[in-house]
Amino acid sequence: MKRLWSLFFLAIPVGGVLFFVYSRNRWWFPENVSTFGGEIDNLFNLILWITGVVFVLTELTLAYFLFKYSGDAGAGKARYVHGNHAAEMAWTAIPCLILLFITFSQMGTWKKVKFRSHFPDVQPFAEVTAGQFEWRIRYAGADGKLHTADDLAGLNDLHVPVNENILIHLKSRDVLHSFFLPHLRLKQDAVPGMTIPVWFNAMKADTYDLVCAELCGWGHYKMRGRLSVHPTREAYDAWFQEAAAQEERAQ
């Protein structure tokens, strides 16, 4: 009877793998439309495979020992071990080597996405200011500079042209928020008192989610915006001129 418990623990890795296969075909990442999104996905898959293999091996080992030392006659008797330096060194060194491998594997992508010295050499396209519970957007006008007379203000809808490097200055006017574009594999905290540059290049024209990925208060659930990627620079310019004209008429 006690050995039935080993079957229960064996069902955990088996069920986990089956659920993973099922969910990967149904509930997986949204389509990647970012130039660096493929690298992000590769890093995720690398870590997923490492942790997945370790999980399955650990659970199989646990089920085996539960079965072997279940207490039934002739099953064998567990033996207490005070210590084993070789085993301790192994299970310390192996995770360290794995972590070093992951570290060096992701450095190139991390520098490309996060290091300012590796950013595209472009002027700031817009300033995005997070606040409870909205995204305030200021676009640079024809002069290519922010906070000048030809700037355009927007709310919750970030417009960009397709296939262009877009540099955003990210701010927060109250608490910690997180600027998250799932389809572009981009997430960056917006920290009060700081201006943080982020960049991306959207490869496909469409409308995508812009959400806050940091619990920022009671209305966090409704802090949702859009990223509207225009099919050409001309289409973006036409939208900008129309939005600027509407803003001028409203004043």
Residue pairs with C-beta under 8 A, 6 or more apart in sequence:
2 70
2 71
2 72
3 66
3 67
3 70
3 72
5 66
5 70
6 63
6 64
6 66
6 67
6 70
7 63
9 59
9 62
9 63
9 66
10 59
10 60
10 63
12 59
13 55
13 56
13 59
13 60
13 63
16 55
16 56
16 59
17 52
17 56
20 52
29 41
29 182
30 182
30 183
30 208
30 209
31 183
31 204
32 38
32 40
32 41
32 183
32 184
32 185
33 183
33 184
33 202
33 203
33 204
33 206
33 208
33 229
34 40
34 181
34 183
34 184
34 185
34 186
34 200
34 201
34 202
34 203
35 200
35 201
35 203
36 109
36 112
36 113
36 185
36 200
36 201
37 183
37 184
37 185
39 108
39 109
39 112
40 109
40 113
40 185
41 185
43 105
43 106
43 109
46 102
46 105
47 102
50 98
50 102
68 75
68 76
69 75
69 76
69 77
69 78
111 117
111 118
112 118
113 186
113 199
116 197
119 167
119 197
119 199
120 165
120 167
120 199
120 201
122 165
122 166
122 167
122 199
123 140
123 144
123 145
123 167
124 140
124 145
124 146
124 167
124 168
124 169
124 197
125 139
125 140
125 160
125 166
125 167
125 168
126 137
126 138
126 139
126 140
126 146
126 158
126 160
126 166
126 168
126 169
127 137
127 138
127 146
127 147
127 168
127 169
127 170
127 171
128 135
128 136
128 137
128 158
128 168
128 169
128 170
128 171
128 179
128 190
129 135
129 136
129 137
129 138
129 171
129 172
129 173
129 190
130 136
130 170
130 171
130 172
130 173
130 177
130 179
130 190
130 212
130 216
130 223
131 172
131 173
131 174
131 177
132 174
132 175
132 216
132 217
132 219
132 223
133 212
133 216
133 217
133 219
133 220
133 222
133 223
134 155
134 156
134 223
134 225
135 155
135 156
135 158
135 210
135 223
135 225
136 153
136 154
136 155
136 173
137 153
137 154
137 155
137 156
137 157
137 158
138 146
138 147
138 151
138 152
138 153
138 154
139 151
139 152
139 153
139 154
139 159
139 240
140 146
140 148
140 151
141 148
141 149
141 150
141 151
141 152
141 244
142 150
143 150
146 169
150 244
152 240
152 243
152 244
152 247
153 247
154 243
156 210
156 224
156 225
156 226
157 225
157 226
157 228
158 210
158 225
158 226
158 227
158 228
159 228
159 230
159 236
159 239
159 240
159 243
160 166
160 202
160 227
160 228
160 229
160 230
160 236
161 229
161 230
161 232
161 233
161 235
161 236
162 202
162 203
162 204
162 205
162 229
162 230
162 231
162 232
163 201
163 202
163 203
164 201
164 233
165 199
165 200
165 201
166 199
166 200
166 201
166 202
167 197
167 198
167 199
168 179
168 197
168 198
168 199
168 200
169 195
169 196
169 197
170 179
170 188
170 190
170 195
170 196
170 197
170 198
171 190
171 194
171 195
171 196
172 190
172 191
172 192
172 194
173 192
174 192
175 192
175 216
175 217
176 189
176 190
176 191
176 192
176 214
176 216
177 189
177 190
177 212
177 214
177 216
177 223
178 187
178 188
178 189
178 190
178 212
178 213
178 214
179 186
179 187
179 188
179 189
179 190
179 198
179 210
179 212
179 213
180 186
180 187
180 210
180 211
180 212
180 213
181 187
181 200
181 208
181 209
181 210
181 227
182 208
182 209
182 211
183 208
183 209
183 227
184 200
184 202
184 208
184 227
186 198
186 200
187 213
188 196
188 198
189 196
189 214
190 196
202 208
202 227
202 229
204 229
205 229
205 230
205 231
206 229
207 226
207 227
207 228
207 229
208 226
208 227
208 229
209 224
209 226
209 227
210 224
210 225
210 226
210 227
211 223
211 224
211 225
212 220
212 223
212 224
214 220
216 223
230 236
230 239
